[in-house]
Amino acid sequence: MRARDLMTTSLVTIPPEAPLEAVAQILSDRGISGAPVVAADGKFLGMVTESDLIRRLAAKEDAPKSWVLGLFASAADQAARFARTHGQRARDVMTTDIASVSEDTSIEHAAKLIEDKKIRRVPVLRDGKLVGVVSRSDLIRALLAAPGSLVADAPDERIRRDLAIAMRNEPWVDTYFIFPNVKDGQVTFHGFCRSETVKQGLRVLAEKVPGVKGVAFETQAPPAYVMGVS
């Protein structure tokens, strides 16, 4: 089994310019510990996690650095730490040294990366662009699958995957901020949705996917930064 067979493609992603307050709200609302930071063209930039946000908060209690030690410390390292502990945007605090895999990577290798590096998820990239994430829960699902079967062949997984691809192909879909969940053929959209017209378009898009039995929305009005208001 390969990463493509069980990766999650319906992702909560963060634009690099997102304010940290909005990032914290998204992680809290979704009940997730981290999310990929992705550029407008889909390029994967890094991950922002609870640890990144907590590190910034904890830095306020750091003791002042000795000016003598500062003479010997790398200026680049000091500047990077300052940006991470005083930045206001996702791009400032995100972790960029991230292990990644391709769609053809075996799940055994993905599991070893996650275990060796003590991380919860590993991004799946295609030509530098994010196409999915393999998480610990995805690996657990693989272990629970019946022998000889593929988790990705389950009807709900197929619907979710096909719908995610269809959404990425439509420029009016805010794939950064809205994502579908599928259970027993019922599609439920979560996240931020700009208007009732977009909801109508998403409903029609979902109903075109074979196997979809119904469409529901559990979305919210988008925060200011989604609408481009600073």
TORPA-4810 file (N, C-alpha, C, O; in nm, 3 decimals):
<nodes>
NODE_1_0.084_-0.119_0.000_0.000_0.000_0.000_0.088_0.125_0.000_0.191_0.130_0.068_M
NODE_2_0.048_0.224_-0.076_0.124_0.347_-0.092_0.053_0.464_-0.024_-0.063_0.455_0.016_R
NODE_3_0.127_0.574_-0.012_0.070_0.691_0.055_-0.058_0.737_-0.012_-0.152_0.780_0.056_A
NODE_4_-0.064_0.728_-0.145_-0.183_0.772_-0.217_-0.308_0.692_-0.179_-0.420_0.741_-0.195_R
NODE_5_-0.289_0.570_-0.130_-0.401_0.483_-0.100_-0.474_0.519_0.029_-0.590_0.483_0.046_D
NODE_6_-0.409_0.590_0.119_-0.474_0.621_0.246_-0.457_0.765_0.291_-0.508_0.802_0.397_L
NODE_7_-0.387_0.847_0.214_-0.366_0.985_0.257_-0.498_1.060_0.264_-0.593_1.031_0.191_M
NODE_8_-0.503_1.156_0.353_-0.618_1.245_0.364_-0.599_1.362_0.268_-0.496_1.428_0.271_T
NODE_9_-0.698_1.386_0.183_-0.687_1.494_0.084_-0.777_1.613_0.117_-0.757_1.723_0.066_T
NODE_10_-0.876_1.591_0.204_-0.962_1.701_0.246_-0.897_1.768_0.366_-0.921_1.729_0.481_S
NODE_11_-0.817_1.869_0.339_-0.729_1.925_0.441_-0.768_2.066_0.482_-0.818_2.145_0.402_L
NODE_12_-0.745_2.095_0.608_-0.748_2.233_0.655_-0.608_2.288_0.631_-0.512_2.241_0.691_V
NODE_13_-0.596_2.388_0.544_-0.467_2.449_0.516_-0.469_2.596_0.555_-0.575_2.659_0.563_T
NODE_14_-0.351_2.648_0.579_-0.335_2.785_0.628_-0.257_2.866_0.526_-0.149_2.823_0.484_I
NODE_15_-0.307_2.983_0.485_-0.227_3.071_0.399_-0.114_3.135_0.481_-0.133_3.159_0.600_P
NODE_16_0.000_3.162_0.421_0.114_3.215_0.498_0.087_3.349_0.564_0.150_3.382_0.664_P
NODE_17_-0.007_3.427_0.510_-0.036_3.559_0.566_-0.140_3.555_0.678_-0.173_3.660_0.734_E
NODE_18_-0.191_3.438_0.711_-0.297_3.431_0.813_-0.245_3.480_0.948_-0.138_3.438_0.991_A
NODE_19_-0.319_3.568_1.016_-0.280_3.613_1.150_-0.281_3.496_1.247_-0.360_3.402_1.232_P
NODE_20_-0.194_3.501_1.347_-0.184_3.390_1.440_-0.313_3.371_1.520_-0.345_3.258_1.558_L
NODE_21_-0.385_3.479_1.546_-0.512_3.465_1.617_-0.609_3.378_1.537_-0.679_3.294_1.593_E
NODE_22_-0.611_3.397_1.405_-0.698_3.316_1.319_-0.650_3.172_1.313_-0.731_3.079_1.311_A
NODE_23_-0.519_3.154_1.310_-0.463_3.018_1.309_-0.503_2.944_1.435_-0.549_2.830_1.429_V
NODE_24_-0.487_3.009_1.549_-0.524_2.947_1.676_-0.672_2.912_1.678_-0.711_2.807_1.730_A
NODE_25_-0.756_3.000_1.623_-0.900_2.977_1.621_-0.934_2.856_1.535_-1.018_2.774_1.571_Q
NODE_26_-0.867_2.845_1.419_-0.892_2.733_1.329_-0.852_2.602_1.394_-0.928_2.505_1.390_I
NODE_27_-0.734_2.596_1.456_-0.690_2.473_1.521_-0.785_2.435_1.634_-0.817_2.318_1.652_L
NODE_28_-0.829_2.535_1.709_-0.921_2.509_1.820_-1.057_2.462_1.770_-1.113_2.365_1.821_S
NODE_29_-1.111_2.531_1.670_-1.245_2.498_1.619_-1.247_2.359_1.556_-1.345_2.286_1.570_D
NODE_30_-1.139_2.324_1.486_-1.137_2.194_1.416_-1.090_2.080_1.507_-1.104_1.963_1.472_R
NODE_31_-1.035_2.114_1.625_-0.984_2.011_1.713_-0.863_1.941_1.657_-0.847_1.820_1.675_G
NODE_32_-0.776_2.016_1.589_-0.656_1.958_1.529_-0.533_2.024_1.591_-0.541_2.135_1.643_I
NODE_33_-0.420_1.955_1.584_-0.298_2.005_1.648_-0.207_2.079_1.553_-0.108_2.138_1.596_S
NODE_34_-0.238_2.077_1.425_-0.153_2.146_1.329_-0.213_2.142_1.190_-0.305_2.065_1.163_G
NODE_35_-0.160_2.226_1.102_-0.211_2.232_0.965_-0.099_2.276_0.871_-0.009_2.350_0.912_A
NODE_36_-0.104_2.232_0.744_-0.004_2.275_0.647_-0.021_2.422_0.610_-0.133_2.473_0.605_P
NODE_37_0.091_2.489_0.585_0.089_2.625_0.533_0.117_2.614_0.383_0.219_2.561_0.341_V
NODE_38_0.024_2.666_0.302_0.028_2.645_0.158_0.013_2.779_0.087_-0.071_2.861_0.123_V
NODE_39_0.096_2.801_-0.015_0.089_2.923_-0.095_-0.032_2.916_-0.189_-0.095_2.811_-0.202_A
NODE_40_-0.062_3.028_-0.252_-0.179_3.035_-0.340_-0.170_2.939_-0.457_-0.272_2.894_-0.508_A
NODE_41_-0.047_2.906_-0.501_-0.030_2.814_-0.613_-0.025_2.668_-0.569_0.002_2.580_-0.651_D
NODE_42_-0.049_2.641_-0.440_-0.048_2.505_-0.389_0.085_2.459_-0.336_0.096_2.347_-0.286_G
NODE_43_0.190_2.543_-0.346_0.321_2.502_-0.299_0.321_2.487_-0.147_0.272_2.573_-0.074_K
NODE_44_0.376_2.376_-0.101_0.386_2.350_0.042_0.500_2.433_0.101_0.613_2.427_0.052_F
NODE_45_0.470_2.509_0.207_0.569_2.597_0.268_0.617_2.548_0.404_0.732_2.572_0.441_L
NODE_46_0.530_2.481_0.478_0.567_2.435_0.611_0.445_2.391_0.689_0.337_2.376_0.633_G
NODE_47_0.463_2.371_0.818_0.353_2.332_0.907_0.348_2.430_1.023_0.451_2.471_1.076_M
NODE_48_0.228_2.466_1.062_0.212_2.545_1.184_0.134_2.458_1.282_0.028_2.405_1.248_V
NODE_49_0.186_2.443_1.402_0.129_2.351_1.500_0.104_2.422_1.632_0.144_2.536_1.653_T
NODE_50_0.035_2.350_1.720_0.015_2.402_1.854_0.149_2.434_1.918_0.161_2.535_1.988_E
NODE_51_0.248_2.350_1.896_0.381_2.372_1.956_0.441_2.503_1.909_0.505_2.573_1.988_S
NODE_52_0.422_2.538_1.782_0.474_2.664_1.731_0.409_2.783_1.801_0.475_2.881_1.836_D
NODE_53_0.277_2.773_1.822_0.206_2.882_1.889_0.243_2.890_2.036_0.260_3.000_2.091_L
NODE_54_0.256_2.775_2.101_0.293_2.773_2.243_0.435_2.824_2.262_0.464_2.893_2.359_I
NODE_55_0.524_2.789_2.169_0.663_2.835_2.178_0.669_2.988_2.175_0.746_3.050_2.249_R
NODE_56_0.586_3.047_2.089_0.583_3.193_2.081_0.533_3.254_2.212_0.586_3.354_2.259_R
NODE_57_0.430_3.192_2.270_0.375_3.242_2.396_0.474_3.226_2.510_0.491_3.317_2.592_L
NODE_58_0.541_3.111_2.516_0.635_3.083_2.625_0.759_3.172_2.618_0.823_3.197_2.720_A
NODE_59_0.792_3.221_2.498_0.913_3.303_2.483_0.907_3.431_2.564_1.010_3.491_2.593_A
NODE_60_0.786_3.474_2.600_0.773_3.596_2.679_0.836_3.582_2.818_0.870_3.681_2.882_K
NODE_61_0.853_3.456_2.863_0.911_3.431_2.994_1.061_3.402_2.986_1.124_3.378_3.089_E
NODE_62_1.118_3.405_2.866_1.261_3.378_2.852_1.342_3.488_2.920_1.307_3.606_2.914_D
NODE_63_1.450_3.447_2.985_1.540_3.544_3.048_1.615_3.621_2.940_1.645_3.565_2.834_A
NODE_64_1.647_3.748_2.964_1.724_3.826_2.865_1.858_3.759_2.836_1.925_3.710_2.926_P
NODE_65_1.895_3.758_2.709_2.022_3.697_2.669_2.139_3.789_2.701_2.131_3.910_2.685_K
NODE_66_2.246_3.728_2.746_2.369_3.803_2.773_2.424_3.860_2.643_2.428_3.791_2.541_S
NODE_67_2.466_3.986_2.648_2.520_4.047_2.526_2.651_3.980_2.487_2.688_3.979_2.369_W
NODE_68_2.722_3.926_2.584_2.847_3.856_2.555_2.819_3.729_2.475_2.885_3.702_2.374_V
NODE_69_2.719_3.652_2.520_2.682_3.532_2.445_2.632_3.568_2.306_2.651_3.494_2.210_L
NODE_70_2.566_3.683_2.297_2.515_3.727_2.169_2.624_3.752_2.066_2.601_3.739_1.946_G
NODE_71_2.743_3.788_2.115_2.855_3.812_2.023_2.898_3.685_1.952_2.947_3.689_1.839_L
NODE_72_2.879_3.571_2.020_2.927_3.445_1.964_2.816_3.365_1.896_2.844_3.271_1.822_F
NODE_73_2.693_3.402_1.921_2.581_3.331_1.859_2.563_3.376_1.714_2.596_3.489_1.679_A
NODE_74_2.513_3.287_1.632_2.489_3.318_1.491_2.382_3.426_1.479_2.274_3.416_1.538_S
NODE_75_2.415_3.531_1.401_2.317_3.637_1.379_2.193_3.583_1.311_2.081_3.625_1.342_A
NODE_76_2.210_3.488_1.217_2.096_3.430_1.147_2.006_3.354_1.243_1.884_3.364_1.235_A
NODE_77_2.068_3.278_1.335_1.989_3.201_1.432_1.913_3.295_1.525_1.796_3.271_1.557_D
NODE_78_1.979_3.403_1.568_1.912_3.498_1.656_1.796_3.567_1.586_1.690_3.588_1.645_Q
NODE_79_1.816_3.602_1.459_1.711_3.668_1.381_1.592_3.574_1.360_1.477_3.615_1.369_A
NODE_80_1.623_3.448_1.332_1.517_3.349_1.310_1.435_3.329_1.437_1.313_3.320_1.431_A
NODE_81_1.503_3.322_1.551_1.432_3.305_1.678_1.345_3.428_1.707_1.232_3.415_1.753_R
NODE_82_1.399_3.546_1.680_1.321_3.668_1.705_1.194_3.667_1.620_1.086_3.702_1.669_F
NODE_83_1.208_3.628_1.493_1.090_3.625_1.404_0.986_3.526_1.455_0.867_3.555_1.453_A
NODE_84_1.033_3.409_1.502_0.940_3.305_1.547_0.870_3.345_1.677_0.756_3.306_1.700_R
NODE_85_0.937_3.422_1.760_0.879_3.455_1.890_0.807_3.589_1.891_0.737_3.621_1.988_T
NODE_86_0.822_3.669_1.784_0.755_3.798_1.779_0.666_3.816_1.656_0.596_3.916_1.643_H
NODE_87_0.669_3.717_1.565_0.592_3.729_1.442_0.442_3.728_1.466_0.395_3.680_1.569_G
NODE_88_0.369_3.781_1.369_0.224_3.792_1.380_0.151_3.707_1.277_0.028_3.699_1.279_Q
NODE_89_0.225_3.643_1.187_0.165_3.568_1.078_0.212_3.422_1.080_0.314_3.389_1.140_R
NODE_90_0.135_3.337_1.013_0.170_3.195_1.007_0.310_3.174_0.951_0.384_3.088_0.997_A
NODE_91_0.346_3.254_0.851_0.477_3.238_0.787_0.592_3.262_0.884_0.702_3.210_0.864_R
NODE_92_0.567_3.341_0.990_0.673_3.376_1.084_0.703_3.263_1.183_0.817_3.248_1.226_D
NODE_93_0.602_3.185_1.219_0.620_3.086_1.325_0.620_2.942_1.273_0.654_2.850_1.348_V
NODE_94_0.584_2.921_1.147_0.572_2.785_1.095_0.707_2.714_1.096_0.812_2.777_1.088_M
NODE_95_0.701_2.583_1.105_0.820_2.498_1.096_0.840_2.462_0.950_0.748_2.411_0.885_T
NODE_96_0.959_2.488_0.898_0.985_2.464_0.755_1.070_2.340_0.730_1.073_2.288_0.619_T
NODE_97_1.141_2.293_0.834_1.223_2.173_0.818_1.134_2.051_0.841_1.134_1.993_0.950_D
NODE_98_1.060_2.014_0.737_0.956_1.913_0.749_0.990_1.793_0.659_1.020_1.810_0.541_I
NODE_99_0.984_1.674_0.716_0.999_1.552_0.637_0.873_1.534_0.554_0.762_1.557_0.603_A
NODE_100_0.888_1.493_0.430_0.772_1.473_0.342_0.789_1.343_0.264_0.898_1.285_0.261_S
NODE_101_0.680_1.300_0.202_0.683_1.179_0.119_0.613_1.209_-0.013_0.548_1.313_-0.027_V
NODE_102_0.627_1.119_-0.107_0.555_1.129_-0.234_0.436_1.035_-0.232_0.420_0.955_-0.139_S
NODE_103_0.353_1.045_-0.335_0.236_0.957_-0.342_0.275_0.810_-0.355_0.197_0.722_-0.318_E
NODE_104_0.395_0.784_-0.407_0.439_0.646_-0.427_0.513_0.588_-0.306_0.551_0.471_-0.307_D
NODE_105_0.533_0.669_-0.202_0.603_0.621_-0.083_0.520_0.512_-0.015_0.399_0.525_-0.001_T
NODE_106_0.587_0.406_0.028_0.516_0.299_0.098_0.467_0.348_0.234_0.528_0.436_0.295_S
NODE_107_0.356_0.291_0.280_0.305_0.333_0.411_0.400_0.291_0.522_0.401_0.351_0.629_I
NODE_108_0.479_0.187_0.497_0.577_0.145_0.597_0.683_0.253_0.617_0.725_0.281_0.729_E
NODE_109_0.726_0.313_0.505_0.827_0.419_0.516_0.767_0.544_0.580_0.832_0.611_0.661_H
NODE_110_0.642_0.576_0.543_0.574_0.690_0.605_0.561_0.668_0.755_0.582_0.760_0.835_A
NODE_111_0.526_0.546_0.793_0.513_0.514_0.936_0.647_0.528_1.008_0.651_0.577_1.121_A
NODE_112_0.755_0.487_0.944_0.887_0.498_1.007_0.927_0.644_1.026_0.984_0.680_1.129_K
NODE_113_0.897_0.728_0.927_0.926_0.871_0.941_0.850_0.930_1.060_0.907_1.002_1.143_L
NODE_114_0.722_0.899_1.067_0.638_0.952_1.175_0.689_0.904_1.311_0.693_0.981_1.407_I
NODE_115_0.729_0.777_1.318_0.778_0.722_1.445_0.915_0.778_1.481_0.936_0.820_1.595_E
NODE_116_1.008_0.779_1.385_1.146_0.824_1.413_1.151_0.971_1.452_1.229_1.009_1.540_D
NODE_117_1.070_1.052_1.387_1.075_1.196_1.411_0.975_1.242_1.517_0.967_1.361_1.549_K
NODE_118_0.898_1.145_1.570_0.802_1.177_1.677_0.704_1.287_1.634_0.679_1.382_1.708_K
NODE_119_0.651_1.272_1.513_0.556_1.368_1.460_0.420_1.300_1.441_0.410_1.177_1.447_I
NODE_120_0.316_1.380_1.417_0.181_1.325_1.406_0.136_1.305_1.263_0.041_1.232_1.236_R
NODE_121_0.205_1.370_1.172_0.161_1.362_1.032_0.278_1.394_0.941_0.375_1.457_0.983_R
NODE_122_0.269_1.348_0.817_0.373_1.380_0.718_0.303_1.423_0.589_0.213_1.354_0.542_V
NODE_123_0.344_1.538_0.531_0.280_1.585_0.408_0.318_1.499_0.287_0.429_1.447_0.279_P
NODE_124_0.224_1.487_0.195_0.248_1.416_0.070_0.257_1.521_-0.041_0.163_1.597_-0.063_V
NODE_125_0.371_1.524_-0.110_0.396_1.629_-0.209_0.408_1.570_-0.349_0.454_1.458_-0.368_L
NODE_126_0.364_1.652_-0.446_0.384_1.621_-0.587_0.441_1.746_-0.653_0.373_1.847_-0.665_R
NODE_127_0.566_1.737_-0.696_0.636_1.853_-0.755_0.633_1.973_-0.661_0.615_2.087_-0.705_D
NODE_128_0.652_1.948_-0.531_0.657_2.055_-0.434_0.523_2.106_-0.387_0.516_2.194_-0.301_G
NODE_129_0.415_2.052_-0.441_0.281_2.097_-0.404_0.212_1.993_-0.317_0.229_1.873_-0.335_K
NODE_130_0.134_2.042_-0.223_0.067_1.954_-0.128_-0.053_1.886_-0.195_-0.139_1.952_-0.253_L
NODE_131_-0.056_1.752_-0.187_-0.170_1.677_-0.241_-0.242_1.598_-0.132_-0.351_1.546_-0.154_V
NODE_132_-0.180_1.588_-0.014_-0.244_1.514_0.094_-0.155_1.508_0.216_-0.044_1.562_0.217_G
NODE_133_-0.203_1.442_0.319_-0.128_1.422_0.442_-0.154_1.279_0.491_-0.267_1.231_0.489_V
NODE_134_-0.048_1.213_0.533_-0.061_1.084_0.600_-0.040_1.107_0.749_0.066_1.153_0.791_V
NODE_135_-0.141_1.076_0.828_-0.134_1.098_0.972_-0.132_0.965_1.046_-0.149_0.859_0.986_S
NODE_136_-0.111_0.973_1.175_-0.115_0.852_1.257_-0.251_0.784_1.246_-0.258_0.661_1.239_R
NODE_137_-0.359_0.861_1.243_-0.491_0.800_1.233_-0.511_0.731_1.098_-0.580_0.629_1.091_S
NODE_138_-0.451_0.785_0.991_-0.459_0.718_0.861_-0.389_0.582_0.867_-0.439_0.484_0.811_D
NODE_139_-0.275_0.577_0.935_-0.201_0.451_0.948_-0.280_0.350_1.031_-0.279_0.231_1.001_L
NODE_140_-0.348_0.398_1.134_-0.431_0.309_1.215_-0.544_0.251_1.131_-0.576_0.133_1.144_I
NODE_141_-0.604_0.334_1.045_-0.710_0.283_0.957_-0.657_0.173_0.867_-0.728_0.076_0.838_R
NODE_142_-0.533_0.187_0.821_-0.473_0.086_0.735_-0.457_-0.046_0.811_-0.478_-0.153_0.755_A
NODE_143_-0.421_-0.036_0.938_-0.405_-0.157_1.019_-0.538_-0.227_1.042_-0.544_-0.349_1.054_L
NODE_144_-0.647_-0.148_1.046_-0.779_-0.204_1.072_-0.845_-0.261_0.947_-0.944_-0.333_0.955_L
NODE_145_-0.788_-0.227_0.832_-0.847_-0.276_0.706_-0.836_-0.427_0.698_-0.741_-0.487_0.750_A
NODE_146_-0.934_-0.488_0.634_-0.930_-0.634_0.618_-0.811_-0.673_0.532_-0.773_-0.598_0.442_A
NODE_147_-0.751_-0.790_0.558_-0.637_-0.836_0.478_-0.670_-0.837_0.329_-0.774_-0.887_0.287_P
NODE_148_-0.577_-0.780_0.251_-0.593_-0.780_0.106_-0.679_-0.667_0.053_-0.696_-0.654_-0.068_G
NODE_149_-0.733_-0.584_0.142_-0.817_-0.473_0.096_-0.743_-0.343_0.111_-0.644_-0.335_0.184_S
NODE_150_-0.791_-0.241_0.042_-0.732_-0.109_0.051_-0.834_-0.016_0.113_-0.949_-0.013_0.071_L
NODE_151_-0.792_0.060_0.214_-0.883_0.155_0.277_-0.940_0.253_0.175_-1.057_0.289_0.181_V
NODE_152_-0.855_0.295_0.080_-0.899_0.396_-0.016_-1.007_0.346_-0.111_-1.072_0.425_-0.179_A
NODE_153_-1.028_0.210_-0.114_-1.132_0.157_-0.200_-1.269_0.159_-0.134_-1.369_0.131_-0.200_D
NODE_154_-1.277_0.192_-0.005_-1.405_0.201_0.062_-1.487_0.311_-0.005_-1.431_0.414_-0.045_A
NODE_155_-1.619_0.292_-0.018_-1.702_0.390_-0.092_-1.688_0.533_-0.041_-1.671_0.625_-0.122_P
NODE_156_-1.693_0.554_0.090_-1.685_0.691_0.142_-1.549_0.753_0.113_-1.540_0.871_0.081_D
NODE_157_-1.443_0.673_0.124_-1.309_0.725_0.095_-1.297_0.764_-0.052_-1.237_0.866_-0.086_E
NODE_158_-1.355_0.681_-0.140_-1.350_0.712_-0.283_-1.426_0.840_-0.313_-1.379_0.926_-0.387_R
NODE_159_-1.546_0.854_-0.252_-1.625_0.975_-0.273_-1.548_1.098_-0.226_-1.543_1.199_-0.296_I
NODE_160_-1.490_1.089_-0.107_-1.416_1.202_-0.050_-1.298_1.241_-0.138_-1.272_1.359_-0.162_R
NODE_161_-1.228_1.140_-0.187_-1.112_1.167_-0.273_-1.155_1.231_-0.404_-1.095_1.329_-0.448_R
NODE_162_-1.260_1.175_-0.469_-1.306_1.228_-0.597_-1.361_1.370_-0.581_-1.340_1.456_-0.667_D
NODE_163_-1.432_1.394_-0.471_-1.487_1.527_-0.447_-1.376_1.628_-0.423_-1.384_1.741_-0.471_L
NODE_164_-1.272_1.589_-0.349_-1.160_1.680_-0.323_-1.092_1.720_-0.454_-1.053_1.836_-0.471_A
NODE_165_-1.077_1.624_-0.545_-1.016_1.653_-0.676_-1.105_1.750_-0.755_-1.057_1.845_-0.816_I
NODE_166_-1.236_1.723_-0.752_-1.329_1.810_-0.825_-1.327_1.952_-0.769_-1.334_2.049_-0.845_A
NODE_167_-1.317_1.965_-0.637_-1.312_2.097_-0.574_-1.186_2.173_-0.615_-1.192_2.294_-0.640_M
NODE_168_-1.073_2.103_-0.620_-0.948_2.170_-0.658_-0.952_2.221_-0.801_-0.880_2.315_-0.836_R
NODE_169_-1.035_2.160_-0.885_-1.042_2.199_-1.025_-1.135_2.317_-1.050_-1.144_2.366_-1.163_N
NODE_170_-1.205_2.364_-0.945_-1.297_2.476_-0.961_-1.240_2.600_-0.892_-1.224_2.599_-0.770_E
NODE_171_-1.210_2.707_-0.966_-1.145_2.824_-0.908_-1.230_2.898_-0.805_-1.177_2.976_-0.726_P
NODE_172_-1.361_2.876_-0.806_-1.448_2.948_-0.713_-1.459_2.878_-0.577_-1.520_2.932_-0.485_W
NODE_173_-1.399_2.759_-0.566_-1.405_2.686_-0.439_-1.288_2.727_-0.350_-1.173_2.718_-0.392_V
NODE_174_-1.317_2.771_-0.230_-1.212_2.808_-0.134_-1.160_2.683_-0.066_-1.195_2.654_0.049_D
NODE_175_-1.074_2.606_-0.138_-1.027_2.480_-0.082_-0.940_2.499_0.041_-0.919_2.405_0.117_T
NODE_176_-0.888_2.622_0.063_-0.813_2.649_0.185_-0.904_2.644_0.308_-0.859_2.610_0.417_Y
NODE_177_-1.031_2.678_0.289_-1.116_2.706_0.405_-1.240_2.620_0.418_-1.314_2.633_0.515_F
NODE_178_-1.265_2.533_0.322_-1.383_2.448_0.331_-1.345_2.306_0.292_-1.268_2.285_0.198_I
NODE_179_-1.398_2.210_0.364_-1.361_2.072_0.337_-1.480_1.981_0.363_-1.563_2.009_0.448_F
NODE_180_-1.487_1.868_0.287_-1.600_1.777_0.301_-1.568_1.657_0.388_-1.454_1.610_0.393_P
NODE_181_-1.669_1.608_0.456_-1.662_1.480_0.525_-1.769_1.391_0.464_-1.876_1.439_0.427_N
NODE_182_-1.741_1.262_0.453_-1.835_1.169_0.390_-1.861_1.052_0.482_-1.767_0.988_0.531_V
NODE_183_-1.988_1.023_0.507_-2.026_0.907_0.588_-2.152_0.846_0.528_-2.256_0.911_0.516_K
NODE_184_-2.139_0.720_0.491_-2.251_0.647_0.430_-2.307_0.719_0.309_-2.428_0.720_0.286_D
NODE_185_-2.219_0.781_0.231_-2.260_0.849_0.109_-2.312_0.989_0.129_-2.340_1.059_0.032_G
NODE_186_-2.326_1.032_0.255_-2.373_1.167_0.287_-2.253_1.261_0.298_-2.164_1.240_0.380_Q
NODE_187_-2.252_1.365_0.216_-2.144_1.464_0.218_-2.183_1.580_0.308_-2.290_1.638_0.292_V
NODE_188_-2.096_1.613_0.403_-2.117_1.730_0.488_-1.998_1.823_0.473_-1.885_1.783_0.499_T
NODE_189_-2.024_1.947_0.432_-1.917_2.045_0.417_-1.897_2.119_0.549_-1.994_2.160_0.614_F
NODE_190_-1.770_2.135_0.589_-1.732_2.209_0.708_-1.640_2.324_0.668_-1.585_2.325_0.558_H
NODE_191_-1.623_2.420_0.758_-1.529_2.529_0.735_-1.599_2.660_0.711_-1.706_2.686_0.767_G
NODE_192_-1.538_2.745_0.627_-1.590_2.878_0.600_-1.644_2.884_0.457_-1.578_2.841_0.363_F
NODE_193_-1.765_2.938_0.442_-1.825_2.949_0.309_-1.869_3.094_0.287_-1.935_3.153_0.373_C
NODE_194_-1.833_3.150_0.171_-1.855_3.293_0.146_-2.001_3.330_0.126_-2.044_3.437_0.170_R
NODE_195_-2.081_3.243_0.060_-2.216_3.285_0.024_-2.304_3.165_-0.002_-2.257_3.052_-0.014_S
NODE_196_-2.435_3.192_-0.011_-2.531_3.087_-0.044_-2.510_3.039_-0.188_-2.537_2.923_-0.219_E
NODE_197_-2.462_3.127_-0.275_-2.436_3.087_-0.413_-2.324_2.985_-0.419_-2.331_2.888_-0.495_T
NODE_198_-2.220_3.005_-0.339_-2.110_2.907_-0.333_-2.162_2.774_-0.278_-2.122_2.667_-0.326_V
NODE_199_-2.249_2.780_-0.177_-2.309_2.657_-0.124_-2.384_2.581_-0.234_-2.373_2.459_-0.246_K
NODE_200_-2.459_2.656_-0.315_-2.534_2.593_-0.424_-2.439_2.524_-0.521_-2.463_2.411_-0.564_Q
NODE_201_-2.330_2.594_-0.556_-2.231_2.535_-0.646_-2.168_2.410_-0.589_-2.149_2.312_-0.660_G
NODE_202_-2.136_2.413_-0.458_-2.077_2.297_-0.393_-2.175_2.179_-0.390_-2.136_2.064_-0.408_L
NODE_203_-2.302_2.211_-0.366_-2.403_2.104_-0.365_-2.411_2.036_-0.501_-2.413_1.913_-0.510_R
NODE_204_-2.415_2.116_-0.608_-2.422_2.061_-0.743_-2.296_1.981_-0.774_-2.304_1.874_-0.834_V
NODE_205_-2.179_2.033_-0.733_-2.052_1.965_-0.757_-2.051_1.829_-0.687_-2.010_1.729_-0.745_L
NODE_206_-2.095_1.827_-0.561_-2.096_1.702_-0.484_-2.194_1.601_-0.543_-2.165_1.482_-0.548_A
NODE_207_-2.310_1.650_-0.586_-2.412_1.558_-0.639_-2.369_1.493_-0.769_-2.425_1.390_-0.808_E
NODE_208_-2.269_1.551_-0.837_-2.218_1.491_-0.960_-2.124_1.373_-0.934_-2.097_1.294_-1.024_K
NODE_209_-2.075_1.361_-0.809_-1.982_1.253_-0.776_-2.061_1.123_-0.757_-2.153_1.120_-0.675_V
NODE_210_-2.028_1.018_-0.828_-2.101_0.891_-0.814_-2.099_0.840_-0.670_-1.995_0.838_-0.605_P
NODE_211_-2.216_0.798_-0.622_-2.226_0.742_-0.488_-2.277_0.838_-0.383_-2.313_0.796_-0.273_G
NODE_212_-2.280_0.967_-0.415_-2.328_1.067_-0.318_-2.480_1.057_-0.303_-2.553_1.061_-0.402_V
NODE_213_-2.525_1.043_-0.179_-2.669_1.027_-0.152_-2.734_1.155_-0.101_-2.856_1.170_-0.109_K
NODE_214_-2.654_1.248_-0.050_-2.709_1.372_0.001_-2.597_1.468_0.036_-2.481_1.427_0.052_G
NODE_215_-2.632_1.596_0.048_-2.533_1.700_0.077_-2.587_1.789_0.188_-2.702_1.832_0.184_V
NODE_216_-2.504_1.817_0.288_-2.541_1.906_0.397_-2.426_2.003_0.424_-2.313_1.980_0.381_A
NODE_217_-2.457_2.111_0.495_-2.357_2.213_0.525_-2.354_2.242_0.675_-2.457_2.267_0.737_F
NODE_218_-2.235_2.238_0.730_-2.211_2.284_0.867_-2.098_2.386_0.860_-1.991_2.366_0.917_E
NODE_219_-2.125_2.494_0.789_-2.023_2.596_0.761_-2.053_2.722_0.840_-2.162_2.741_0.895_T
NODE_220_-1.952_2.809_0.844_-1.964_2.937_0.913_-1.928_3.050_0.816_-1.867_3.026_0.713_Q
NODE_221_-1.968_3.172_0.852_-1.925_3.288_0.776_-1.775_3.304_0.794_-1.725_3.285_0.905_A
NODE_222_-1.701_3.339_0.689_-1.555_3.348_0.700_-1.509_3.466_0.784_-1.574_3.570_0.785_P
NODE_223_-1.396_3.450_0.856_-1.340_3.562_0.931_-1.284_3.667_0.835_-1.277_3.644_0.714_P
NODE_224_-1.245_3.781_0.888_-1.204_3.894_0.805_-1.087_3.861_0.714_-1.085_3.904_0.599_A
NODE_225_-0.989_3.785_0.763_-0.869_3.764_0.682_-0.899_3.679_0.558_-0.830_3.691_0.456_Y
NODE_226_-1.002_3.592_0.566_-1.040_3.513_0.450_-1.094_3.602_0.340_-1.075_3.576_0.221_V
NODE_227_-1.162_3.709_0.381_-1.220_3.800_0.283_-1.121_3.905_0.235_-1.157_3.995_0.159_M
NODE_228_-0.996_3.895_0.280_-0.895_3.989_0.236_-0.896_4.120_0.312_-0.840_4.219_0.264_G
NODE_229_-0.959_4.122_0.430_-0.962_4.243_0.512_-0.860_4.229_0.623_-0.865_4.132_0.699_V
NODE_230_-0.768_4.322_0.633_-0.664_4.314_0.733_-0.714_4.366_0.868_-0.640_4.367_0.966_S
</nodes>
